Amino acid sequence: MPETSLRNSLSEQLYLFLELGRWIPVSAIVGIMAGSASALLLASLAFVTKVRENHVWLILLLAPAGWLVGLLYKEFGSTVEVSLPPRGKLRFRVATTDSRHDLPSAPNRLNRNFSPPRPDTAWSGDITYIATEEG
């Protein structure tokens, strides 16, 4: 093996060794954090299991509490997500297209030919419903 490639090999190995020394503390910190989170989860699970076993009547409160949380989310949850003030019950009405009017419509340039001769010669689109404040 020529001396130049041996020198390159040694410098590469030294570089890799320094990189390893840099990443070992980071991986140790990540491992400690993950292990601590897992231990905390197991300890809290043991605590709530003991509470549940000592207070069986708490099981009876699960259904009403779930109903209450669902009711609160239905009332306030959708407005909290978008930061709007509560509006009360939302009302939707089904609307279909009214084709019987005297307004101009777009010309039918495809004439139901949905196989154009080459790409990018025929484009189409359909907007069936856009929700607005006015309805």
Biotite code that builds the C-alpha atoms (Angstrom):
import biotite.structure as struc

atoms = struc.array([
    struc.Atom([0.000, 0.000, 0.000], chain_id="A", res_id=1, res_name="MET", atom_name="CA", element="C"),
    struc.Atom([1.506, 3.347, -0.969], chain_id="A", res_id=2, res_name="PRO", atom_name="CA", element="C"),
    struc.Atom([2.328, 5.759, 1.827], chain_id="A", res_id=3, res_name="GLU", atom_name="CA", element="C"),
    struc.Atom([-0.083, 8.427, 0.481], chain_id="A", res_id=4, res_name="THR", atom_name="CA", element="C"),
    struc.Atom([-3.147, 6.173, 0.659], chain_id="A", res_id=5, res_name="SER", atom_name="CA", element="C"),
    struc.Atom([-2.065, 4.986, 4.113], chain_id="A", res_id=6, res_name="LEU", atom_name="CA", element="C"),
    struc.Atom([-1.809, 8.611, 5.228], chain_id="A", res_id=7, res_name="ARG", atom_name="CA", element="C"),
    struc.Atom([-5.246, 9.335, 3.743], chain_id="A", res_id=8, res_name="ASN", atom_name="CA", element="C"),
    struc.Atom([-6.646, 6.271, 5.433], chain_id="A", res_id=9, res_name="SER", atom_name="CA", element="C"),
    struc.Atom([-5.222, 7.326, 8.808], chain_id="A", res_id=10, res_name="LEU", atom_name="CA", element="C"),
    struc.Atom([-6.560, 10.881, 8.437], chain_id="A", res_id=11, res_name="SER", atom_name="CA", element="C"),
    struc.Atom([-9.991, 9.522, 7.500], chain_id="A", res_id=12, res_name="GLU", atom_name="CA", element="C"),
    struc.Atom([-9.941, 7.196, 10.507], chain_id="A", res_id=13, res_name="GLN", atom_name="CA", element="C"),
    struc.Atom([-8.922, 10.044, 12.806], chain_id="A", res_id=14, res_name="LEU", atom_name="CA", element="C"),
    struc.Atom([-11.726, 12.183, 11.386], chain_id="A", res_id=15, res_name="TYR", atom_name="CA", element="C"),
    struc.Atom([-14.245, 9.371, 11.942], chain_id="A", res_id=16, res_name="LEU", atom_name="CA", element="C"),
    struc.Atom([-12.952, 8.831, 15.483], chain_id="A", res_id=17, res_name="PHE", atom_name="CA", element="C"),
    struc.Atom([-13.423, 12.538, 16.280], chain_id="A", res_id=18, res_name="LEU", atom_name="CA", element="C"),
    struc.Atom([-16.925, 12.454, 14.794], chain_id="A", res_id=19, res_name="GLU", atom_name="CA", element="C"),
    struc.Atom([-17.714, 9.405, 16.927], chain_id="A", res_id=20, res_name="LEU", atom_name="CA", element="C"),
    struc.Atom([-16.479, 11.268, 20.006], chain_id="A", res_id=21, res_name="GLY", atom_name="CA", element="C"),
    struc.Atom([-18.745, 14.168, 19.123], chain_id="A", res_id=22, res_name="ARG", atom_name="CA", element="C"),
    struc.Atom([-21.875, 12.079, 18.630], chain_id="A", res_id=23, res_name="TRP", atom_name="CA", element="C"),
    struc.Atom([-21.549, 9.731, 21.628], chain_id="A", res_id=24, res_name="ILE", atom_name="CA", element="C"),
    struc.Atom([-22.531, 12.442, 24.178], chain_id="A", res_id=25, res_name="PRO", atom_name="CA", element="C"),
    struc.Atom([-25.487, 13.482, 22.017], chain_id="A", res_id=26, res_name="VAL", atom_name="CA", element="C"),
    struc.Atom([-26.726, 9.908, 21.731], chain_id="A", res_id=27, res_name="SER", atom_name="CA", element="C"),
    struc.Atom([-26.234, 9.412, 25.484], chain_id="A", res_id=28, res_name="ALA", atom_name="CA", element="C"),
    struc.Atom([-28.381, 12.473, 26.235], chain_id="A", res_id=29, res_name="ILE", atom_name="CA", element="C"),
    struc.Atom([-31.086, 11.278, 23.831], chain_id="A", res_id=30, res_name="VAL", atom_name="CA", element="C"),
    struc.Atom([-30.990, 7.820, 25.439], chain_id="A", res_id=31, res_name="GLY", atom_name="CA", element="C"),
    struc.Atom([-31.315, 9.271, 28.937], chain_id="A", res_id=32, res_name="ILE", atom_name="CA", element="C"),
    struc.Atom([-34.265, 11.445, 27.850], chain_id="A", res_id=33, res_name="MET", atom_name="CA", element="C"),
    struc.Atom([-36.045, 8.536, 26.143], chain_id="A", res_id=34, res_name="ALA", atom_name="CA", element="C"),
    struc.Atom([-35.448, 6.235, 29.109], chain_id="A", res_id=35, res_name="GLY", atom_name="CA", element="C"),
    struc.Atom([-36.695, 8.876, 31.537], chain_id="A", res_id=36, res_name="SER", atom_name="CA", element="C"),
    struc.Atom([-39.848, 9.430, 29.493], chain_id="A", res_id=37, res_name="ALA", atom_name="CA", element="C"),
    struc.Atom([-40.483, 5.684, 29.399], chain_id="A", res_id=38, res_name="SER", atom_name="CA", element="C"),
    struc.Atom([-39.935, 5.369, 33.166], chain_id="A", res_id=39, res_name="ALA", atom_name="CA", element="C"),
    struc.Atom([-42.277, 8.308, 33.819], chain_id="A", res_id=40, res_name="LEU", atom_name="CA", element="C"),
    struc.Atom([-44.948, 6.698, 31.643], chain_id="A", res_id=41, res_name="LEU", atom_name="CA", element="C"),
    struc.Atom([-44.667, 3.391, 33.498], chain_id="A", res_id=42, res_name="LEU", atom_name="CA", element="C"),
    struc.Atom([-44.745, 5.095, 36.910], chain_id="A", res_id=43, res_name="ALA", atom_name="CA", element="C"),
    struc.Atom([-47.827, 7.146, 35.998], chain_id="A", res_id=44, res_name="SER", atom_name="CA", element="C"),
    struc.Atom([-49.517, 4.034, 34.592], chain_id="A", res_id=45, res_name="LEU", atom_name="CA", element="C"),
    struc.Atom([-48.891, 2.186, 37.881], chain_id="A", res_id=46, res_name="ALA", atom_name="CA", element="C"),
    struc.Atom([-50.294, 5.171, 39.827], chain_id="A", res_id=47, res_name="PHE", atom_name="CA", element="C"),
    struc.Atom([-53.519, 5.486, 37.831], chain_id="A", res_id=48, res_name="VAL", atom_name="CA", element="C"),
    struc.Atom([-54.016, 1.714, 37.898], chain_id="A", res_id=49, res_name="THR", atom_name="CA", element="C"),
    struc.Atom([-53.794, 1.759, 41.685], chain_id="A", res_id=50, res_name="LYS", atom_name="CA", element="C"),
    struc.Atom([-56.252, 4.683, 41.865], chain_id="A", res_id=51, res_name="VAL", atom_name="CA", element="C"),
    struc.Atom([-58.672, 2.889, 39.534], chain_id="A", res_id=52, res_name="ARG", atom_name="CA", element="C"),
    struc.Atom([-58.507, -0.319, 41.557], chain_id="A", res_id=53, res_name="GLU", atom_name="CA", element="C"),
    struc.Atom([-59.086, 1.534, 44.853], chain_id="A", res_id=54, res_name="ASN", atom_name="CA", element="C"),
    struc.Atom([-61.964, 3.673, 43.514], chain_id="A", res_id=55, res_name="HIS", atom_name="CA", element="C"),
    struc.Atom([-64.182, 1.483, 41.321], chain_id="A", res_id=56, res_name="VAL", atom_name="CA", element="C"),
    struc.Atom([-66.895, 4.161, 41.201], chain_id="A", res_id=57, res_name="TRP", atom_name="CA", element="C"),
    struc.Atom([-64.644, 6.235, 38.903], chain_id="A", res_id=58, res_name="LEU", atom_name="CA", element="C"),
    struc.Atom([-65.468, 3.801, 36.083], chain_id="A", res_id=59, res_name="ILE", atom_name="CA", element="C"),
    struc.Atom([-69.107, 4.911, 36.288], chain_id="A", res_id=60, res_name="LEU", atom_name="CA", element="C"),
    struc.Atom([-68.068, 8.526, 35.632], chain_id="A", res_id=61, res_name="LEU", atom_name="CA", element="C"),
    struc.Atom([-66.283, 7.723, 32.354], chain_id="A", res_id=62, res_name="LEU", atom_name="CA", element="C"),
    struc.Atom([-69.402, 7.748, 30.145], chain_id="A", res_id=63, res_name="ALA", atom_name="CA", element="C"),
    struc.Atom([-70.845, 11.054, 31.452], chain_id="A", res_id=64, res_name="PRO", atom_name="CA", element="C"),
    struc.Atom([-67.397, 12.685, 31.360], chain_id="A", res_id=65, res_name="ALA", atom_name="CA", element="C"),
    struc.Atom([-66.891, 11.549, 27.757], chain_id="A", res_id=66, res_name="GLY", atom_name="CA", element="C"),
    struc.Atom([-70.323, 12.879, 26.821], chain_id="A", res_id=67, res_name="TRP", atom_name="CA", element="C"),
    struc.Atom([-69.493, 16.230, 28.463], chain_id="A", res_id=68, res_name="LEU", atom_name="CA", element="C"),
    struc.Atom([-66.139, 16.508, 26.663], chain_id="A", res_id=69, res_name="VAL", atom_name="CA", element="C"),
    struc.Atom([-67.822, 15.699, 23.340], chain_id="A", res_id=70, res_name="GLY", atom_name="CA", element="C"),
    struc.Atom([-70.495, 18.318, 23.991], chain_id="A", res_id=71, res_name="LEU", atom_name="CA", element="C"),
    struc.Atom([-67.870, 20.945, 24.861], chain_id="A", res_id=72, res_name="LEU", atom_name="CA", element="C"),
    struc.Atom([-65.860, 20.112, 21.743], chain_id="A", res_id=73, res_name="TYR", atom_name="CA", element="C"),
    struc.Atom([-68.947, 20.296, 19.560], chain_id="A", res_id=74, res_name="LYS", atom_name="CA", element="C"),
    struc.Atom([-69.821, 23.701, 20.999], chain_id="A", res_id=75, res_name="GLU", atom_name="CA", element="C"),
    struc.Atom([-66.376, 25.317, 21.228], chain_id="A", res_id=76, res_name="PHE", atom_name="CA", element="C"),
    struc.Atom([-63.845, 23.026, 19.511], chain_id="A", res_id=77, res_name="GLY", atom_name="CA", element="C"),
    struc.Atom([-64.275, 24.104, 15.910], chain_id="A", res_id=78, res_name="SER", atom_name="CA", element="C"),
    struc.Atom([-63.925, 27.785, 16.781], chain_id="A", res_id=79, res_name="THR", atom_name="CA", element="C"),
    struc.Atom([-60.879, 27.222, 18.977], chain_id="A", res_id=80, res_name="VAL", atom_name="CA", element="C"),
    struc.Atom([-59.031, 25.557, 16.086], chain_id="A", res_id=81, res_name="GLU", atom_name="CA", element="C"),
    struc.Atom([-59.302, 28.639, 13.869], chain_id="A", res_id=82, res_name="VAL", atom_name="CA", element="C"),
    struc.Atom([-59.422, 31.285, 16.657], chain_id="A", res_id=83, res_name="SER", atom_name="CA", element="C"),
    struc.Atom([-62.884, 32.603, 15.797], chain_id="A", res_id=84, res_name="LEU", atom_name="CA", element="C"),
    struc.Atom([-65.541, 33.645, 18.317], chain_id="A", res_id=85, res_name="PRO", atom_name="CA", element="C"),
    struc.Atom([-68.268, 31.031, 18.978], chain_id="A", res_id=86, res_name="PRO", atom_name="CA", element="C"),
    struc.Atom([-71.192, 31.326, 16.557], chain_id="A", res_id=87, res_name="ARG", atom_name="CA", element="C"),
    struc.Atom([-73.610, 28.845, 18.044], chain_id="A", res_id=88, res_name="GLY", atom_name="CA", element="C"),
    struc.Atom([-75.026, 25.986, 16.035], chain_id="A", res_id=89, res_name="LYS", atom_name="CA", element="C"),
    struc.Atom([-73.825, 25.778, 12.429], chain_id="A", res_id=90, res_name="LEU", atom_name="CA", element="C"),
    struc.Atom([-76.463, 25.472, 9.744], chain_id="A", res_id=91, res_name="ARG", atom_name="CA", element="C"),
    struc.Atom([-75.791, 24.061, 6.299], chain_id="A", res_id=92, res_name="PHE", atom_name="CA", element="C"),
    struc.Atom([-78.156, 23.995, 3.416], chain_id="A", res_id=93, res_name="ARG", atom_name="CA", element="C"),
    struc.Atom([-77.769, 21.804, 0.398], chain_id="A", res_id=94, res_name="VAL", atom_name="CA", element="C"),
    struc.Atom([-77.570, 23.821, -2.790], chain_id="A", res_id=95, res_name="ALA", atom_name="CA", element="C"),
    struc.Atom([-77.433, 22.471, -6.321], chain_id="A", res_id=96, res_name="THR", atom_name="CA", element="C"),
    struc.Atom([-76.582, 24.215, -9.563], chain_id="A", res_id=97, res_name="THR", atom_name="CA", element="C"),
    struc.Atom([-79.429, 26.178, -11.125], chain_id="A", res_id=98, res_name="ASP", atom_name="CA", element="C"),
    struc.Atom([-78.963, 25.800, -14.879], chain_id="A", res_id=99, res_name="SER", atom_name="CA", element="C"),
    struc.Atom([-82.193, 27.595, -15.791], chain_id="A", res_id=100, res_name="ARG", atom_name="CA", element="C"),
    struc.Atom([-81.023, 31.203, -16.039], chain_id="A", res_id=101, res_name="HIS", atom_name="CA", element="C"),
    struc.Atom([-80.275, 33.821, -18.659], chain_id="A", res_id=102, res_name="ASP", atom_name="CA", element="C"),
    struc.Atom([-76.691, 34.397, -17.566], chain_id="A", res_id=103, res_name="LEU", atom_name="CA", element="C"),
    struc.Atom([-73.873, 33.571, -20.004], chain_id="A", res_id=104, res_name="PRO", atom_name="CA", element="C"),
    struc.Atom([-72.076, 30.263, -19.530], chain_id="A", res_id=105, res_name="SER", atom_name="CA", element="C"),
    struc.Atom([-68.683, 29.065, -20.668], chain_id="A", res_id=106, res_name="ALA", atom_name="CA", element="C"),
    struc.Atom([-68.603, 27.672, -24.223], chain_id="A", res_id=107, res_name="PRO", atom_name="CA", element="C"),
    struc.Atom([-68.275, 23.910, -24.656], chain_id="A", res_id=108, res_name="ASN", atom_name="CA", element="C"),
    struc.Atom([-64.938, 23.739, -26.426], chain_id="A", res_id=109, res_name="ARG", atom_name="CA", element="C"),
    struc.Atom([-64.360, 19.996, -25.901], chain_id="A", res_id=110, res_name="LEU", atom_name="CA", element="C"),
    struc.Atom([-67.647, 18.809, -27.444], chain_id="A", res_id=111, res_name="ASN", atom_name="CA", element="C"),
    struc.Atom([-67.329, 15.749, -25.181], chain_id="A", res_id=112, res_name="ARG", atom_name="CA", element="C"),
    struc.Atom([-64.015, 14.780, -26.824], chain_id="A", res_id=113, res_name="ASN", atom_name="CA", element="C"),
    struc.Atom([-62.053, 13.768, -23.738], chain_id="A", res_id=114, res_name="PHE", atom_name="CA", element="C"),
    struc.Atom([-59.080, 12.355, -25.673], chain_id="A", res_id=115, res_name="SER", atom_name="CA", element="C"),
    struc.Atom([-57.111, 15.372, -26.922], chain_id="A", res_id=116, res_name="PRO", atom_name="CA", element="C"),
    struc.Atom([-54.577, 14.857, -29.721], chain_id="A", res_id=117, res_name="PRO", atom_name="CA", element="C"),
    struc.Atom([-51.577, 15.883, -27.560], chain_id="A", res_id=118, res_name="ARG", atom_name="CA", element="C"),
    struc.Atom([-50.880, 16.866, -23.927], chain_id="A", res_id=119, res_name="PRO", atom_name="CA", element="C"),
    struc.Atom([-51.755, 20.353, -22.640], chain_id="A", res_id=120, res_name="ASP", atom_name="CA", element="C"),
    struc.Atom([-54.332, 21.088, -25.322], chain_id="A", res_id=121, res_name="THR", atom_name="CA", element="C"),
    struc.Atom([-57.493, 20.558, -23.259], chain_id="A", res_id=122, res_name="ALA", atom_name="CA", element="C"),
    struc.Atom([-58.004, 21.567, -19.645], chain_id="A", res_id=123, res_name="TRP", atom_name="CA", element="C"),
    struc.Atom([-61.197, 21.356, -17.649], chain_id="A", res_id=124, res_name="SER", atom_name="CA", element="C"),
    struc.Atom([-62.344, 21.922, -14.106], chain_id="A", res_id=125, res_name="GLY", atom_name="CA", element="C"),
    struc.Atom([-65.408, 21.927, -11.922], chain_id="A", res_id=126, res_name="ASP", atom_name="CA", element="C"),
    struc.Atom([-66.148, 24.025, -8.850], chain_id="A", res_id=127, res_name="ILE", atom_name="CA", element="C"),
    struc.Atom([-69.260, 22.558, -7.318], chain_id="A", res_id=128, res_name="THR", atom_name="CA", element="C"),
    struc.Atom([-69.285, 24.234, -3.909], chain_id="A", res_id=129, res_name="TYR", atom_name="CA", element="C"),
    struc.Atom([-67.365, 26.993, -2.201], chain_id="A", res_id=130, res_name="ILE", atom_name="CA", element="C"),
    struc.Atom([-68.374, 27.833, 1.376], chain_id="A", res_id=131, res_name="ALA", atom_name="CA", element="C"),
    struc.Atom([-68.695, 31.544, 2.070], chain_id="A", res_id=132, res_name="THR", atom_name="CA", element="C"),
    struc.Atom([-69.969, 33.635, 4.968], chain_id="A", res_id=133, res_name="GLU", atom_name="CA", element="C"),
    struc.Atom([-73.059, 34.616, 2.969], chain_id="A", res_id=134, res_name="GLU", atom_name="CA", element="C"),
    struc.Atom([-73.962, 31.002, 2.297], chain_id="A", res_id=135, res_name="GLY", atom_name="CA", element="C"),
])
